[in-house]
Amino acid sequence: MHTLMVADDHPLFREAIAAVIEAGLPDSRLLEAESLDQALRHAAACTELDLVLLDLGLPDASGLEGLRALRAAHPWLPVAILSADQERRTILDALDLGAVGYIPKSTPRRDLLAALAQLLEGQVYLPPEIMRRPAVPHASPATAGMPTPAPRFAELTDKQLEVLLRLSRGASNKVIARELDIAETTVKTHVSAILRKLGVSGRVQAILAANDADLEALLAERQGPSR
């Protein structure tokens, strides 16, 4: 059984999330908070929380302040953002601050359940339709001090670059496996190798690093002109 918390000041939205979770994850328990203060108190009282779904518009927290506060108080607690803001810049900033995912409030019910399952499996969820947009320059504290992109990615094989490209666009292990016609266990092996070669501790840092480089151009350069 999983324990989740949704922190949002709109009762109707909390009810909608509760209905989705009850139908799709029937063995799960859901806590509700209408403010950051209440979310912090729930997090302190419940040691079995598996995931927090955090709105960026709480009455006592502006923008990413709520994420900063939750991460400072409970650094090991997975927090995903639920927001109407669909700017890629906001998503990357949330990842910088330690979010494990970003779910637009416009996400259809089926995709929301898939996103929750992905997050509860320890993966990162990002909205593919947004992450497919052209990368934006991003000076990330999470990747500060690392080598420049070219040397970092030079050690990756072509297949690992393809896995990372899809990972940076929000694809799950299952989707990556299907698109590359490989086993899901092979995807996990590639991800482990990517993290080791990039010198990062998790998928979030790898995604942030990937945003600093044009992986498609790097793959095209390696593969040469099409014949």
N, C-alpha and C positions, 0 to 999 in steps of 0.2 A: 504494500500500500504506500502511495506517495502522499506527502503533505505539501500543499501549495498555499501561497498567499497572494491575493490580488489587492493592490493598494491603488484605489481610484476613488475620487470624491463624487462620482455619479452613480447613484444606486441602481439605475436601470442598466448601466454598463456592467456593474458587478453582478447583477442578476443574470445578464446574458452570458458572462463568462462562467458563472456557476452552472448554468444550464448546459453549456457545452461540455464542461468537465464532468458533470454528473452523467451525461449521456455517453461520452466517449471514454472517460476514465472512471468507471463506476466505483472502483475500489479506493478512489482517492479522497482525501479530506481537504477541504478548502477553508482557509481563514480569510476574513475580509477586513480591510482597513480603509477608512475614508480620509486619512491624513498621514503625514510622515510620522508624527508623534505616535499615533496608534500602531503604525507598521513597525516602528522601532520597539514598542512595548511587546507586540506579538512575537517579534523575532527574538527578543530576550527571554520570553517565557516559554517558547516552543523550541526545544533542542532538536526536533526531528524535521525541521523545514527542509524540503528538497529544492524548492524553487520559489522565488518571489517575482511576481509580475507587477512592475512599477510604472505608474503613469507619470508623465513629466509635468503635469499641471496640477499637482496637489496644492491645496490652499495655503499650507505652511512651508512649501518648498518650491522655488522657482527653477524651471529648467532642470538641469542635471544636479542641482543641490541635493535632492533626495537620494540620488544614486551615490553621491559622495558620502553622505551621512550614513547610509546603510553599509557601504563598503568599509567605512572607517570603524563602525561599531561591530560589524560582523564580516570580517574580510574573507572568510571561507564560505559565506552564504551565496549561492548562485542567484544572480539578479538579472532578469531580462526586462527590457523596456517595452511597454505597451503605449503606443503614442499615435496621434494623428499626424505628427510631423514626419514627412517622408523625404527630408533632405539627407543626402548621402553624408554631408558634413556632420550632421547631428549623430548619425549612426556611428561614424568613425570616432567622434568625440566620446560617445558612450562606451565604445570598446576600449578606448584609451583609459577610461576610468574603471574598467574591470567588468563591464556588463558581459554576460555570456550570450546575449542574443538581443534582437530588436524585432518586434512584431508590430506592424502597422495596424491601427484599429480597424482599417477597412479590409483586413484579411478575411476571406471566406471561412466559414465554419470548418470545412474539411481541411483546409490548409492550416488553420489554427491548431487543430488536433495534431496534425503531422508535426507542426512546429513544437508543440508541447512534448510530444513523444521524443523528438530529436534532442530537445534540451534535457529531458529527464534521463536520456541515455548518456549524458555528459558531452554531447556535441554542441557546436555553436550554431544558432539559427540566425540567418540574415535574410531579408526579403530579396529573392532573386531578381525580381523586376527592377528593383532599385540598384542593386549591386552590379547589374549588367551595364549600367551607365558608365561612360568614360571615367577613369580614375581621376581624382583631384589631388593636387599636391597636398601633402599632409605631414607636418613636422610632429611626429608622435613621440611623446616621452617614453612610450613602451619600447620603441626601437632606437632610442637615442644611444649613441655610443657604439652602435653596431657598424660593421664595415659598410661601405657604399653598396647599393643594390647589385651592381654587376658582379663583383667578387662573391657576394653572398649566394647568388643564384647560379653561379658558374658550376658549383658542385652538384647541382641537381640534375638528374637524368631527364630526358625528354618526357618520360611518363610521369615523373614526379612533378615536373612543371605543369603538365596537363591536370594532374590531381589538384595541385595548389591553385591553379587558375579557377577551377570549378569550386573549390573550397571558398575562395575569396568572393565568389558570386552567390554564396549562400546554399550551395548544394549539400545534401546529406551524403553520408557514406553510401547509402543504397542507390541514390540517384547517380553518384559518380561511378559506381560499379556498373550500373546499367549503361551509362553513356560511353564508358571506355571498354565495355564488354570484358570486365574482369570480375573476380570474386570480391565480395565485400571485405573478406579477411585480407585480401591483397591491398585493398584501399587503405585499411588500417595500418598495414606494414609500411606502405608508402608514406602515410602521414607521419608515422614515428620517425622514419628516415628524414623526412623534410624538417621536422622539428629539430632533430639532432644536427643536421647539416647547417641549418640557419642559426643554431645556437639560441633557440627560444624555448620557453617552457610550456607553451600551450598553443592551441589553435588560434586564439585571439591574436597573439603576437605575430603568428605566421601570416594571418590575414592582413594585419596592419603593415607588415613588411611588404606583402605582395602589392598593397595599394601604392607603395612607393616606386614600383617598377612596372614597366609595360611588358607583362608576361607574354601576351600575344605576339608582340614584335620580337621578343627574344626567341620564342619558339619558331617563328617564321624565319628568323636569321639562321637558326641552327639547321633547319630543314632545307634551306636554300630555295631558289626559285622553282616554282612548279613547272613540270615538264609536260 
